[in-house]
Amino acid sequence: MLLVTAAVVLGSRVLSALDDSTMVWQVQAAASAGSPVAALDVRPVSVRFDDPEAQAAYRVADQPLPADGVVARDLAPGQLLASADLRAETDDSVAQLPLDVPSGSVPADLTVGDR
């Protein structure tokens, strides 16, 4: 009985030491470009990357998301959250252009970030 218990404990330790997966953020609900990061619905998932450069492109789940950031591009449910998917809200790369649109010409479902 002692031998079986020792084998199970040793086996579980060896397998957990071989786990080279990384916890990254996964988007749970669609998000439009320009929407606040605070409104993102994300959860941590375990992913195994073959390439260290590919791993560096994604947001690690032990790092909190920036509270003052915005989504840089449209995100789909199930997509892994890359660092390039978020930007600072004060980013000057986007300009706002006010347009006069006659009432009734705007779609009813128009939201922030729509194109």
All heavy atoms as an XYZ file, in Angstrom:
825
protein
N       0.828     -1.185      0.000
C       0.000      0.000      0.000
C       0.880      1.260      0.000
O       0.570      2.229     -0.681
C      -0.914     -0.049      1.234
C      -1.915      1.029      1.252
S      -3.117      0.777     -0.030
C      -4.568      0.998      0.881
N       1.946      1.230      0.776
C       2.866      2.363      0.850
C       3.554      2.596     -0.491
O       3.733      3.739     -0.913
C       3.909      2.118      1.945
C       4.915      3.227      2.172
C       4.214      4.501      2.605
C       5.931      2.807      3.219
N       3.898      1.526     -1.176
C       4.551      1.631     -2.474
C       3.616      2.264     -3.515
O       4.040      3.117     -4.300
C       5.003      0.239     -2.941
C       5.844      0.188     -4.202
C       7.109      1.016     -4.046
C       6.182     -1.251     -4.551
N       2.350      1.904     -3.525
C       1.376      2.467     -4.457
C       1.168      3.949     -4.174
O       1.133      4.783     -5.087
C       0.034      1.700     -4.376
C      -1.053      2.407     -5.174
C       0.202      0.275     -4.869
N       1.048      4.327     -2.912
C       0.866      5.729     -2.536
C       2.071      6.560     -2.955
O       1.930      7.659     -3.498
C       0.642      5.849     -1.019
O      -0.471      5.042     -0.644
C       0.386      7.289     -0.622
N       3.265      6.043     -2.714
C       4.483      6.761     -3.095
C       4.561      6.922     -4.614
O       4.969      7.980     -5.109
C       5.710      6.026     -2.573
N       4.169      5.913     -5.361
C       4.202      5.991     -6.819
C       3.210      7.037     -7.340
O       3.520      7.799     -8.267
C       3.893      4.621     -7.421
N       2.044      7.108     -6.738
C       1.045      8.094     -7.158
C       1.527      9.511     -6.862
O       1.430     10.406     -7.700
C      -0.313      7.818     -6.465
C      -1.272      8.985     -6.660
C      -0.925      6.528     -6.983
N       2.074      9.741     -5.684
C       2.568     11.068     -5.305
C       3.733     11.473     -6.205
O       3.775     12.597     -6.716
C       2.977     11.094     -3.815
C       3.719     12.377     -3.477
C       1.756     10.935     -2.927
N       4.667     10.571     -6.414
C       5.812     10.866     -7.265
C       5.377     11.131     -8.706
O       5.856     12.065     -9.343
C       6.817      9.712     -7.212
C       8.084      9.896     -8.047
C       8.882     11.095     -7.526
C       8.924      8.638     -8.025
N       4.455     10.334     -9.205
C       3.956     10.525    -10.572
C       3.261     11.863    -10.748
O       3.450     12.549    -11.752
N       2.466     12.269     -9.784
C       1.771     13.558     -9.898
C       2.747     14.724     -9.841
O       2.576     15.724    -10.536
C       0.701     13.694     -8.822
O       1.302     13.764     -7.545
N       3.789     14.609     -9.039
C       4.798     15.680     -8.975
C       5.586     15.782    -10.283
O       5.896     16.877    -10.737
C       5.739     15.455     -7.800
C       5.079     15.739     -6.488
C       6.047     15.719     -5.356
N       5.324     15.913     -4.118
C       5.812     16.551     -3.099
N       7.021     17.045     -3.153
N       5.099     16.694     -2.014
N       5.924     14.657    -10.857
C       6.658     14.666    -12.134
C       5.800     15.281    -13.232
O       6.264     16.121    -14.008
C       7.109     13.236    -12.516
C       7.597     13.184    -13.958
C       8.196     12.748    -11.565
N       4.542     14.906    -13.317
C       3.650     15.447    -14.345
C       3.406     16.943    -14.159
O       3.361     17.692    -15.127
C       2.327     14.698    -14.353
C       2.377     13.285    -14.921
C       1.017     12.617    -14.817
C       2.866     13.285    -16.348
N       3.257     17.398    -12.927
C       3.036     18.835    -12.711
C       4.299     19.634    -13.024
O       4.222     20.780    -13.465
C       2.568     19.107    -11.284
O       3.582     18.790    -10.353
N       5.473     19.052    -12.826
C       6.721     19.742    -13.156
C       6.908     19.853    -14.671
O       7.556     20.776    -15.148
C       7.908     19.014    -12.536
N       6.333     18.930    -15.429
C       6.464     18.945    -16.884
C       5.460     19.882    -17.560
O       5.572     20.143    -18.756
C       6.284     17.530    -17.444
C       7.384     16.539    -17.092
C       7.021     15.150    -17.615
C       8.715     16.987    -17.646
N       4.497     20.376    -16.810
C       3.483     21.264    -17.384
C       4.106     22.621    -17.673
O       4.428     23.376    -16.773
C       2.316     21.415    -16.413
C       1.199     22.255    -16.991
O       1.164     22.423    -18.224
O       0.369     22.736    -16.205
N       4.286     22.934    -18.966
C       4.900     24.204    -19.360
C       3.870     25.156    -19.957
O       4.192     25.996    -20.788
C       6.053     23.971    -20.331
C       5.623     23.265    -21.595
O       4.478     22.783    -21.642
O       6.421     23.203    -22.538
N       2.616     25.022    -19.518
C       1.573     25.902    -20.032
C       1.598     27.245    -19.302
O       2.162     27.375    -18.221
C       0.198     25.244    -19.897
O      -0.084     24.989    -18.549
N       0.984     28.234    -19.927
C       0.935     29.592    -19.407
C      -0.519     30.021    -19.316
O      -1.315     29.730    -20.210
C       1.685     30.550    -20.356
O       3.017     30.088    -20.512
C       1.703     31.960    -19.821
N      -0.869     30.730    -18.259
C      -2.222     31.264    -18.108
C      -2.290     32.614    -18.818
O      -1.527     33.521    -18.497
C      -2.591     31.415    -16.634
C      -2.633     30.107    -15.868
S      -3.901     28.974    -16.446
C      -5.354     29.715    -15.762
N      -3.187     32.733    -19.807
C      -3.397     33.987    -20.541
C      -4.885     34.323    -20.494
O      -5.719     33.481    -20.159
C      -2.904     33.900    -22.001
C      -1.401     33.682    -22.064
C      -3.626     32.820    -22.760
N      -5.218     35.576    -20.837
C      -6.613     36.019    -20.845
C      -7.307     35.590    -22.130
O      -6.754     35.698    -23.211
C      -6.697     37.536    -20.720
C      -6.249     38.075    -19.403
C      -5.181     38.875    -19.180
C      -6.863     37.874    -18.131
N      -5.083     39.186    -17.843
C      -6.102     38.579    -17.175
C      -7.976     37.166    -17.701
C      -6.427     38.594    -15.828
C      -8.292     37.178    -16.348
C      -7.530     37.890    -15.435
N      -8.542     35.118    -22.007
C      -9.385     34.764    -23.141
C     -10.652     35.615    -23.077
O     -11.276     35.747    -22.026
C      -9.761     33.287    -23.105
C     -10.629     32.855    -24.268
C     -11.056     31.414    -24.149
O     -11.405     30.944    -23.068
N     -11.041     30.701    -25.250
N     -11.034     36.188    -24.210
C     -12.232     37.028    -24.292
C     -13.472     36.138    -24.254
O     -13.554     35.159    -24.987
C     -12.201     37.864    -25.592
C     -13.453     38.702    -25.730
C     -10.952     38.728    -25.640
N     -14.438     36.482    -23.399
C     -15.656     35.686    -23.261
C     -16.829     36.250    -24.061
O     -17.701     35.504    -24.484
C     -16.060     35.596    -21.782
C     -15.040     34.835    -20.961
C     -14.909     33.408    -21.446
O     -15.842     32.630    -21.366
N     -13.758     33.056    -21.979
N     -16.853     37.574    -24.239
C     -17.945     38.218    -24.993
C     -17.327     39.186    -25.992
O     -16.265     39.754    -25.737
C     -18.870     38.951    -24.039
N     -17.990     39.370    -27.116
C     -17.491     40.265    -28.160
C     -17.302     41.674    -27.612
O     -18.064     42.131    -26.755
C     -18.460     40.286    -29.331
N     -16.255     42.350    -28.091
C     -15.968     43.729    -27.691
C     -15.600     44.523    -28.928
O     -14.877     44.037    -29.796
C     -14.834     43.767    -26.678
N     -16.109     45.732    -29.023
C     -15.845     46.598    -30.173
C     -14.633     47.473    -29.914
O     -14.343     47.833    -28.773
C     -17.048     47.497    -30.446
O     -18.168     46.727    -30.764
N     -13.949     47.836    -30.982
C     -12.817     48.758    -30.877
C     -13.302     50.059    -30.260
O     -14.363     50.562    -30.600
C     -12.232     49.013    -32.259
N     -12.536     50.588    -29.299
C     -12.882     51.833    -28.638
C     -13.627     51.647    -27.336
O     -13.769     52.591    -26.569
N     -14.106     50.429    -27.053
C     -14.810     50.207    -25.790
C     -13.800     50.122    -24.645
O     -12.660     49.719    -24.842
C     -15.686     48.951    -25.867
O     -14.899     47.816    -26.141
N     -14.197     50.497    -23.429
C     -13.265     50.506    -22.301
C     -12.832     49.094    -21.892
O     -13.627     48.157    -21.937
C     -14.045     51.180    -21.171
C     -15.467     51.115    -21.572
C     -15.517     50.977    -23.059
N     -11.576     48.968    -21.495
C     -11.034     47.677    -21.053
C     -11.767     47.186    -19.814
O     -11.969     45.991    -19.631
C      -9.512     47.791    -20.796
C      -8.977     46.540    -20.138
C      -8.781     48.044    -22.099
N     -12.202     48.103    -18.960
C     -12.899     47.724    -17.735
C     -14.171     46.929    -18.025
O     -14.619     46.144    -17.194
C     -13.222     48.975    -16.923
N     -14.752     47.105    -19.203
C     -15.986     46.403    -19.565
C     -15.714     45.044    -20.217
O     -16.657     44.311    -20.517
C     -16.813     47.269    -20.508
N     -14.452     44.696    -20.433
C     -14.122     43.416    -21.076
C     -14.511     42.242    -20.185
O     -14.285     42.263    -18.985
C     -12.623     43.334    -21.349
C     -12.119     43.782    -22.700
C     -10.606     43.632    -22.768
C     -12.753     43.049    -23.833
N     -15.072     41.221    -20.795
C     -15.404     39.986    -20.097
C     -14.338     38.963    -20.471
O     -14.350     38.430    -21.573
C     -16.795     39.512    -20.520
C     -17.247     38.268    -19.779
O     -16.621     37.919    -18.760
O     -18.228     37.646    -20.224
N     -13.383     38.725    -19.563
C     -12.279     37.808    -19.829
C     -12.163     36.784    -18.712
O     -12.654     36.996    -17.601
C     -10.930     38.559    -19.974
C     -10.914     39.437    -21.193
C     -10.612     39.372    -18.744
N     -11.502     35.680    -19.031
C     -11.197     34.662    -18.017
C      -9.830     34.079    -18.327
O      -9.396     34.050    -19.495
C     -12.260     33.583    -17.981
C     -12.198     32.637    -19.152
C     -13.250     31.538    -19.031
N     -13.193     30.688    -20.202
C     -12.782     29.427    -20.176
N     -12.431     28.866    -19.050
N     -12.756     28.720    -21.286
N      -9.120     33.602    -17.314
C      -7.812     32.991    -17.569
C      -7.960     31.574    -18.115
O      -8.819     30.821    -17.671
C      -7.151     32.987    -16.188
C      -8.274     33.039    -15.218
C      -9.414     33.735    -15.893
N      -7.132     31.250    -19.113
C      -7.089     29.898    -19.673
C      -5.632     29.456    -19.769
O      -4.734     30.272    -19.919
C      -7.766     29.809    -21.064
C      -9.251     30.049    -20.967
C      -7.140     30.741    -22.047
N      -5.430     28.173    -19.690
C      -4.091     27.597    -19.777
C      -3.777     27.266    -21.230
O      -4.546     26.558    -21.887
C      -4.019     26.341    -18.915
O      -2.744     25.773    -18.981
N      -2.659     27.797    -21.725
C      -2.255     27.601    -23.120
C      -0.793     27.171    -23.157
O       0.027     27.690    -22.399
C      -2.441     28.908    -23.933
C      -1.976     28.730    -25.361
C      -3.872     29.368    -23.884
N      -0.475     26.252    -24.039
C       0.910     25.834    -24.235
C       1.396     26.406    -25.558
O       0.847     26.111    -26.613
C       1.024     24.317    -24.246
C       2.474     23.850    -24.397
C       2.619     22.366    -24.236
N       2.211     22.008    -22.888
C       1.544     20.905    -22.593
N       1.219     20.057    -23.532
N       1.194     20.640    -21.360
N       2.421     27.247    -25.501
C       3.000     27.861    -26.698
C       4.260     27.100    -27.093
O       5.068     26.753    -26.246
C       3.377     29.322    -26.422
C       2.195     30.226    -26.203
C       1.779     30.553    -24.921
C       1.504     30.752    -27.272
C       0.704     31.384    -24.709
C       0.419     31.586    -27.075
C       0.017     31.909    -25.791
N       4.429     26.869    -28.396
C       5.643     26.232    -28.896
C       6.775     27.236    -29.046
O       7.939     26.886    -28.963
C       5.384     25.569    -30.256
C       4.461     24.366    -30.133
O       4.420     23.764    -29.046
O       3.780     24.033    -31.122
N       6.409     28.483    -29.291
C       7.381     29.524    -29.573
C       7.351     30.587    -28.472
O       6.302     31.174    -28.213
C       7.044     30.152    -30.928
C       8.033     31.204    -31.371
O       9.116     31.298    -30.768
O       7.717     31.939    -32.327
N       8.488     30.872    -27.819
C       8.510     31.901    -26.774
C       8.128     33.291    -27.286
O       7.563     34.092    -26.559
C       9.955     31.901    -26.275
C      10.532     30.611    -26.715
C       9.772     30.199    -27.938
N       8.416     33.579    -28.558
C       8.042     34.876    -29.128
C       6.525     34.996    -29.245
O       5.964     36.071    -29.033
C       8.699     35.081    -30.485
C      10.198     35.250    -30.403
C      10.839     35.386    -31.777
O      10.121     35.646    -32.759
O      12.058     35.219    -31.850
N       5.862     33.910    -29.590
C       4.396     33.920    -29.672
C       3.798     34.123    -28.284
O       2.828     34.858    -28.119
C       3.895     32.626    -30.287
N       4.379     33.499    -27.297
C       3.888     33.641    -25.923
C       4.010     35.088    -25.445
O       3.128     35.596    -24.765
C       4.672     32.719    -24.995
C       4.255     32.831    -23.547
C       5.041     31.898    -22.658
O       5.724     30.987    -23.140
N       4.958     32.110    -21.373
N       5.068     35.767    -25.826
C       5.296     37.141    -25.392
C       4.274     38.115    -25.974
O       4.088     39.208    -25.444
C       6.706     37.584    -25.778
N       3.574     37.735    -27.026
C       2.604     38.622    -27.662
C       1.266     38.675    -26.914
O       0.460     39.554    -27.180
C       2.357     38.175    -29.100
N       1.026     37.756    -25.978
C      -0.260     37.668    -25.299
C      -0.184     38.187    -23.869
O       0.866     38.157    -23.232
C      -0.779     36.229    -25.327
C      -1.156     35.811    -26.716
C      -0.245     35.171    -27.547
C      -2.412     36.102    -27.223
C      -0.581     34.821    -28.848
C      -2.763     35.756    -28.516
C      -1.835     35.118    -29.315
O      -2.170     34.785    -30.596
N      -1.336     38.653    -23.353
C      -1.433     39.165    -21.989
C      -1.465     38.001    -21.020
O      -2.359     37.162    -21.077
C      -2.702     39.997    -21.799
C      -2.851     41.201    -22.693
C      -1.975     42.319    -22.298
N      -2.221     42.752    -20.946
C      -1.893     43.934    -20.493
N      -1.320     44.804    -21.286
N      -2.104     44.258    -19.257
N      -0.505     37.939    -20.110
C      -0.443     36.882    -19.101
C      -1.513     37.170    -18.050
O      -1.724     38.320    -17.647
C       0.963     36.824    -18.469
C       1.044     35.737    -17.429
C       2.007     36.608    -19.554
N      -2.202     36.127    -17.605
C      -3.348     36.298    -16.709
C      -2.963     36.785    -15.316
O      -3.815     37.297    -14.603
C      -4.119     34.989    -16.606
N      -1.699     36.661    -14.924
C      -1.333     37.165    -13.594
C      -1.074     38.669    -13.602
O      -0.859     39.268    -12.562
C      -0.138     36.414    -13.012
C       1.124     36.548    -13.841
O       1.075     37.196    -14.900
O       2.155     35.990    -13.434
N      -1.133     39.303    -14.781
C      -1.030     40.754    -14.885
C      -2.431     41.330    -15.045
O      -3.173     40.922    -15.933
C      -0.194     41.158    -16.106
C       1.218     40.677    -16.075
C       1.934     40.963    -17.390
O       1.317     41.300    -18.394
N       3.232     40.802    -17.373
N      -2.811     42.288    -14.203
C      -4.153     42.859    -14.347
C      -4.264     43.687    -15.630
O      -3.269     44.213    -16.132
C      -4.292     43.737    -13.106
C      -2.901     44.045    -12.693
C      -2.059     42.871    -13.107
N      -5.463     43.785    -16.132
C      -5.702     44.595    -17.328
C      -5.699     46.070    -16.943
O      -6.140     46.426    -15.856
C      -7.042     44.221    -17.957
C      -7.171     42.781    -18.431
C      -8.563     42.521    -18.964
C      -6.136     42.462    -19.486
N      -5.200     46.949    -17.818
C      -5.164     48.371    -17.482
C      -6.580     48.941    -17.357
O      -7.402     48.779    -18.258
C      -4.412     49.002    -18.656
C      -4.554     48.031    -19.775
C      -4.664     46.676    -19.151
N      -6.855     49.596    -16.252
C      -8.197     50.119    -15.993
C      -8.539     51.300    -16.889
O      -9.709     51.544    -17.185
C      -8.320     50.521    -14.535
N      -7.539     52.046    -17.340
C      -7.802     53.248    -18.131
C      -7.607     53.020    -19.629
O      -7.587     53.962    -20.395
C      -6.904     54.386    -17.670
C      -5.424     54.056    -17.836
O      -5.092     52.870    -18.006
O      -4.602     54.984    -17.795
N      -7.499     51.775    -20.060
C      -7.266     51.486    -21.471
C      -8.546     51.268    -22.247
O      -9.643     51.211    -21.691
N      -8.389     51.151    -23.562
C      -9.506     50.843    -24.454
C      -9.095     49.708    -25.388
O      -7.915     49.440    -25.586
C      -9.954     52.077    -25.285
C     -10.557     53.142    -24.414
C      -8.827     52.625    -26.107
N     -10.085     49.063    -25.966
C      -9.855     47.974    -26.905
C      -9.408     48.578    -28.235
O     -10.032     49.502    -28.748
C     -11.137     47.138    -27.073
C     -10.955     46.057    -28.119
C     -11.547     46.538    -25.741
N      -8.325     48.078    -28.799
C      -7.746     48.641    -30.021
C      -8.429     48.122    -31.291
O      -8.410     48.795    -32.314
C      -6.254     48.345    -30.089
N      -9.012     46.929    -31.249
C      -9.679     46.362    -32.419
C     -10.820     45.477    -31.945
O     -10.902     45.139    -30.772
C      -8.697     45.570    -33.282
C      -8.118     44.355    -32.598
C      -7.105     43.639    -33.492
N      -6.655     42.415    -32.878
C      -7.185     41.214    -33.100
N      -8.198     41.079    -33.928
N      -6.714     40.144    -32.507
N     -11.698     45.119    -32.851
C     -12.830     44.272    -32.497
C     -12.328     42.909    -32.022
O     -11.414     42.328    -32.617
C     -13.766     44.086    -33.690
C     -14.463     45.375    -34.086
O     -14.480     46.316    -33.270
O     -14.988     45.445    -35.203
N     -12.938     42.403    -30.941
C     -12.560     41.116    -30.377
C     -13.758     40.179    -30.406
O     -14.881     40.589    -30.139
C     -12.079     41.290    -28.928
C     -10.880     42.204    -28.726
C     -10.611     42.399    -27.243
C      -9.657     41.652    -29.419
N     -13.493     38.916    -30.722
C     -14.541     37.899    -30.801
C     -14.469     36.984    -29.577
O     -13.398     36.805    -28.991
C     -14.365     37.076    -32.076
N     -15.591     36.392    -29.181
C     -15.577     35.451    -28.063
C     -14.649     34.270    -28.345
O     -14.577     33.779    -29.463
C     -17.031     34.981    -27.969
C     -17.831     36.018    -28.669
C     -16.933     36.597    -29.718
N     -13.911     33.849    -27.334
C     -12.991     32.726    -27.455
C     -11.595     33.113    -27.898
O     -10.680     32.294    -27.874
N     -11.411     34.353    -28.290
C     -10.111     34.827    -28.773
C      -9.179     35.097    -27.594
O      -9.593     35.605    -26.560
C     -10.348     36.115    -29.555
C      -9.135     36.746    -30.141
C      -9.514     37.988    -30.973
O     -10.661     38.171    -31.354
N      -8.533     38.803    -31.229
N      -7.897     34.741    -27.750
C      -6.901     35.069    -26.724
C      -6.580     36.551    -26.822
O      -6.497     37.116    -27.912
C      -5.638     34.241    -26.916
C      -5.795     32.730    -26.772
C      -4.455     32.039    -26.993
C      -6.379     32.355    -25.430
N      -6.386     37.187    -25.672
C      -6.147     38.629    -25.621
C      -4.662     38.925    -25.800
O      -3.842     38.585    -24.955
C      -6.652     39.191    -24.298
C      -6.645     40.696    -24.150
C      -7.578     41.336    -25.166
C      -7.047     41.097    -22.748
N      -4.317     39.541    -26.915
C      -2.932     39.919    -27.201
C      -2.655     41.297    -26.611
O      -3.574     42.092    -26.397
C      -2.687     39.933    -28.703
N      -1.407     41.592    -26.357
C      -1.028     42.902    -25.838
C      -1.405     44.006    -26.821
O      -1.781     45.108    -26.414
C       0.473     42.949    -25.562
O       0.803     42.025    -24.558
N      -1.338     43.733    -28.114
C      -1.664     44.725    -29.136
C      -3.162     45.009    -29.215
O      -3.568     45.972    -29.870
C      -1.153     44.254    -30.493
N      -3.994     44.190    -28.565
C      -5.443     44.392    -28.594
C      -5.894     45.516    -27.673
O      -7.052     45.930    -27.721
C      -6.177     43.103    -28.208
C      -6.002     42.010    -29.237
O      -5.695     42.338    -30.405
O      -6.163     40.834    -28.876
N      -4.999     45.999    -26.811
C      -5.327     47.059    -25.868
C      -4.415     48.249    -26.101
O      -3.276     48.099    -26.506
C      -5.159     46.571    -24.426
C      -5.878     45.282    -24.050
C      -5.557     44.908    -22.623
C      -7.368     45.420    -24.251
N      -4.936     49.438    -25.846
C      -4.119     50.636    -25.957
C      -4.560     51.619    -24.882
O      -5.657     51.508    -24.336
C      -4.209     51.259    -27.346
C      -5.582     51.748    -27.726
C      -5.568     52.435    -29.089
N      -6.896     52.704    -29.576
C      -7.665     53.715    -29.189
N      -7.217     54.563    -28.298
N      -8.865     53.885    -29.676
N      -3.711     52.598    -24.608
C      -4.046     53.625    -23.635
C      -5.155     54.502    -24.186
O      -5.209     54.767    -25.391
C      -2.817     54.463    -23.309
N      -6.015     54.965    -23.324
C      -7.129     55.797    -23.760
C      -6.652     57.127    -24.323
O      -7.291     57.726    -25.170
C      -8.084     56.041    -22.598
C      -9.376     56.684    -23.016
C     -10.385     56.703    -21.884
O      -9.996     56.534    -20.725
O     -11.567     56.893    -22.176
N      -5.493     57.581    -23.889
C      -4.960     58.854    -24.350
C      -4.104     58.702    -25.598
O      -3.400     59.611    -25.974
C      -4.110     59.503    -23.246
O      -3.046     58.607    -22.915
C      -4.941     59.792    -22.021
N      -4.177     57.562    -26.244
C      -3.395     57.309    -27.453
C      -3.770     58.317    -28.536
O      -4.938     58.502    -28.854
C      -3.645     55.885    -27.951
C      -2.700     55.464    -29.046
O      -1.812     56.261    -29.405
O      -2.846     54.337    -29.536
N      -2.776     58.991    -29.113
C      -3.020     60.011    -30.124
C      -3.140     59.448    -31.529
O      -3.292     60.202    -32.485
C      -1.890     61.054    -30.096
C      -1.879     61.827    -28.802
O      -2.954     61.951    -28.185
O      -0.802     62.315    -28.413
N      -3.070     58.128    -31.690
C      -3.124     57.548    -33.022
C      -4.540     57.560    -33.601
O      -4.727     57.294    -34.767
C      -2.581     56.121    -32.997
O      -3.407     55.313    -32.200
N      -5.531     57.867    -32.782
C      -6.911     57.905    -33.242
C      -7.425     59.328    -33.114
O      -7.289     59.965    -32.089
C      -7.794     56.957    -32.395
C      -9.245     57.050    -32.817
C      -7.298     55.534    -32.523
N      -8.015     59.837    -34.167
C      -8.592     61.177    -34.151
C     -10.108     61.069    -34.176
O     -10.661     60.169    -34.812
C      -8.099     61.985    -35.346
N     -10.767     61.961    -33.475
C     -12.223     61.997    -33.494
C     -12.667     63.070    -34.463
O     -12.141     64.182    -34.465
C     -12.757     62.288    -32.101
C     -12.481     61.177    -31.136
C     -13.133     61.443    -29.783
O     -13.843     62.411    -29.590
N     -12.873     60.557    -28.842
N     -13.637     62.727    -35.272
C     -14.148     63.649    -36.272
C     -15.663     63.741    -36.116
O     -16.384     62.787    -36.399
C     -13.790     63.152    -37.677
C     -14.291     63.979    -38.838
C     -13.639     65.364    -38.823
C     -13.983     63.281    -40.145
N     -16.169     64.882    -35.635
C     -17.626     64.992    -35.489
C     -18.289     65.150    -36.855
O     -17.802     65.883    -37.723
C     -17.793     66.247    -34.642
C     -16.557     67.037    -34.858
C     -15.462     66.045    -35.158
N     -19.370     64.439    -37.059
C     -20.120     64.503    -38.312
C     -21.579     64.804    -38.005
O     -22.152     64.243    -37.071
C     -20.041     63.174    -39.067
C     -18.667     62.712    -39.527
C     -18.756     61.312    -40.106
C     -18.094     63.664    -40.548
N     -22.168     65.663    -38.789
C     -23.603     65.912    -38.681
C     -24.323     64.888    -39.543
O     -24.089     64.789    -40.746
C     -23.944     67.323    -39.158
C     -23.448     68.393    -38.207
O     -23.389     68.102    -36.991
O     -23.119     69.494    -38.666
N     -25.211     64.126    -38.910
C     -25.981     63.104    -39.611
C     -27.454     63.384    -39.359
O     -27.861     63.552    -38.209
C     -25.607     61.689    -39.101
C     -26.415     60.630    -39.801
C     -24.123     61.446    -39.268
N     -28.238     63.438    -40.413
C     -29.675     63.688    -40.215
C     -30.309     62.585    -39.375
O     -29.936     61.418    -39.483
C     -30.254     63.676    -41.630
C     -29.109     63.692    -42.558
C     -27.899     63.287    -41.813
N     -31.258     62.975    -38.525
C     -31.903     61.976    -37.686
C     -32.632     60.976    -38.577
O     -33.176     61.323    -39.626
C     -32.826     62.639    -36.685
O     -34.112     62.729    -37.144
N     -32.620     59.735    -38.168
C     -33.210     58.670    -38.968
C     -32.227     58.031    -39.936
O     -32.516     57.004    -40.526
N     -31.040     58.636    -40.097
C     -30.039     58.083    -41.005
C     -29.010     57.228    -40.277
O     -28.159     56.618    -40.898
C     -29.313     59.211    -41.738
O     -30.217     59.930    -42.540
N     -29.078     57.216    -38.956
C     -28.135     56.458    -38.144
C     -28.786     55.134    -37.764
O     -29.937     55.113    -37.316
C     -27.753     57.242    -36.872
C     -26.816     56.440    -35.993
C     -27.139     58.572    -37.244
N     -28.093     54.017    -37.922
C     -28.666     52.727    -37.509
C     -28.978     52.720    -36.013
O     -28.258     53.299    -35.211
C     -27.559     51.711    -37.823
C     -26.647     52.402    -38.771
C     -26.771     53.865    -38.511
N     -30.067     52.081    -35.648
C     -30.504     52.039    -34.251
C     -29.514     51.297    -33.358
O     -29.424     51.570    -32.168
C     -31.884     51.399    -34.154
N     -28.762     50.356    -33.913
C     -27.835     49.556    -33.112
C     -26.403     50.088    -33.135
O     -25.466     49.386    -32.763
C     -27.864     48.099    -33.557
C     -27.422     47.915    -35.003
O     -27.367     48.915    -35.737
O     -27.147     46.769    -35.388
N     -26.206     51.332    -33.550
C     -24.876     51.928    -33.612
C     -24.292     52.084    -32.205
O     -24.950     52.604    -31.317
C     -24.960     53.311    -34.290
C     -23.634     54.013    -34.551
C     -22.831     53.239    -35.590
C     -23.876     55.435    -35.042
N     -23.073     51.573    -31.998
C     -22.411     51.655    -30.687
C     -20.999     52.158    -30.844
O     -20.473     52.281    -31.961
C     -22.379     50.266    -29.993
O     -21.636     49.368    -30.828
C     -23.766     49.732    -29.752
N     -20.346     52.431    -29.724
C     -18.963     52.911    -29.720
C     -18.082     51.900    -30.421
O     -18.172     50.701    -30.181
C     -18.474     53.122    -28.267
C     -16.989     53.432    -28.241
C     -19.275     54.220    -27.604
N     -17.227     52.377    -31.322
C     -16.293     51.515    -32.014
C     -16.796     50.953    -33.325
O     -16.037     50.340    -34.066
N     -18.079     51.134    -33.628
C     -18.608     50.635    -34.906
C     -17.972     51.386    -36.067
O     -17.609     52.541    -35.946
C     -20.124     50.795    -34.965
C     -20.842     49.744    -34.150
O     -20.177     48.813    -33.685
O     -22.061     49.881    -33.990
N     -17.868     50.721    -37.190
C     -17.322     51.334    -38.405
C     -18.346     51.306    -39.499
O     -19.105     50.401    -39.622
C     -16.074     50.568    -38.856
C     -14.992     50.640    -37.816
C     -13.811     49.859    -38.272
N     -12.834     49.836    -37.183
C     -11.692     49.265    -37.252
N     -11.332     48.652    -38.345
N     -10.878     49.279    -36.253
